[in-house]
Amino acid sequence: MRTLISTAFVSLDGVVEAPGGEPGYRNSGWTFKQVEFLPEAYEIKGREQEEATALLLGRVSYEAFSPVWPGMEEFAGYRAMPKYVVSTTLTEGDLVTEWGETTILRSVDDVAALKETEGGPIIMHGSAALNRSLSDAGLIDRYHLLVFPVLLGAGKRLFSDTDKDAQNLKLVEHEAYANGVQKNVFEVVR
């Protein structure tokens, strides 16, 4: 079974967003506005590209990243690998052509089936709604979290508030940086 890794920038109170910000609430852009940039805090992003063999995104994250990431050297590792986007509304005509092979998945069950295929780790960036659904379905195997020292109140949440059985996590890597950002890598205990 393939490993599914969820990676996110998250505030201390659980809010996630794209690094450049998203419209819709007053603290948009907090990942760059609130904390001094330190390159060492983002070292895990390079490792993720080296480890991953496929990229999984929800529709909203795909629509945000696909026009930008194909041309960025920082994300060159994702160009050649297969990409999967989970959406009930996207069509083949909505996909960008300069970013390589992209497959549309229609459901959480399709993601479960993808995990059963041969291959290495699948990395999922952002994709808050998809993250909540996959977590609730028990499909996420590891979390790579960069936790920012800020409380935001409103915004998209990484984890659902569904009443469910507790899910234990094992901290396998951590580091705190001078800017207050903390790297936390958790494996899901099964």
Disulfide bonds with the S-S distance in Angstrom:
none
